[in-house]
Amino acid sequence: MTEEIKAHITGVVFQIPTKPGDRVAAGDAVIVLESMKMEIPVEAPRAGAVKEIRVKEGQTVQEGETVAILE
């Protein structure tokens, strides 16, 4: 079962600590966004494997935009 991980704020992709194939636990940071000089993690909603990263560092993302796919 795949699940979209969505940005919960508008910001710039600051860091991508995971890559496709990585296993993550619920609450692990998949993407780190920067907004208003703060680093805000976008966390995995459940345990699984990262199937796809849909953003690049430095890219601006909008609230609700899919940033990664978890399987």
C-alpha positions as CSV (number, residue, x, y, z in Angstrom):
1,M,0.0,0.0,0.0
2,T,1.5,3.4,-1.0
3,E,0.8,6.6,0.8
4,E,1.6,10.2,-0.2
5,I,3.6,12.3,2.3
6,K,2.5,15.9,1.9
7,A,4.0,19.2,3.0
8,H,2.0,20.7,5.9
9,I,3.4,24.2,5.3
10,T,4.7,26.2,2.4
11,G,8.5,26.4,2.5
12,V,11.8,25.6,0.8
13,V,13.3,22.1,0.9
14,F,16.2,22.5,3.2
15,Q,17.4,18.9,3.5
16,I,16.4,15.4,2.3
17,P,17.7,13.0,4.9
18,T,16.2,9.9,3.2
19,K,16.5,8.3,-0.2
20,P,14.3,5.8,-2.1
21,G,14.7,2.4,-0.5
22,D,15.3,3.7,3.0
23,R,13.2,2.2,5.8
24,V,11.6,4.8,8.1
25,A,9.6,4.6,11.3
26,A,6.5,6.6,12.1
27,G,7.7,10.1,13.0
28,D,11.0,10.0,11.2
29,A,11.9,13.1,9.1
30,V,11.6,12.3,5.4
31,I,12.1,15.9,4.2
32,V,13.1,19.0,6.2
33,L,11.5,22.3,5.1
34,E,12.7,25.8,5.9
35,S,10.1,28.4,6.5
36,M,10.5,31.8,8.3
37,K,14.1,30.8,9.3
38,M,12.9,27.6,11.0
39,E,13.6,24.0,10.0
40,I,10.4,22.0,10.0
41,P,10.5,18.2,9.5
42,V,7.9,16.5,7.2
43,E,7.5,13.2,9.0
44,A,6.6,9.7,7.9
45,P,3.0,9.0,9.1
46,R,3.8,5.3,9.6
47,A,6.6,2.8,9.3
48,G,7.5,1.7,5.7
49,A,10.0,2.2,2.9
50,V,10.5,5.4,0.9
51,K,9.4,4.6,-2.6
52,E,10.0,8.0,-4.2
53,I,11.2,11.5,-3.4
54,R,9.4,14.1,-5.5
55,V,11.4,17.3,-4.5
56,K,14.9,18.6,-4.7
57,E,16.9,20.6,-2.1
58,G,16.3,24.3,-2.7
59,Q,12.8,23.8,-4.3
60,T,9.8,25.7,-3.0
61,V,6.9,23.5,-2.1
62,Q,3.3,24.6,-1.3
63,E,1.2,23.4,1.6
64,G,-0.5,20.1,0.6
65,E,2.0,19.3,-2.2
66,T,3.2,15.7,-2.3
67,V,6.9,15.5,-1.4
68,A,7.4,11.8,-1.1
69,I,5.8,8.4,-1.5
70,L,5.9,5.8,1.2
71,E,5.2,2.1,0.7
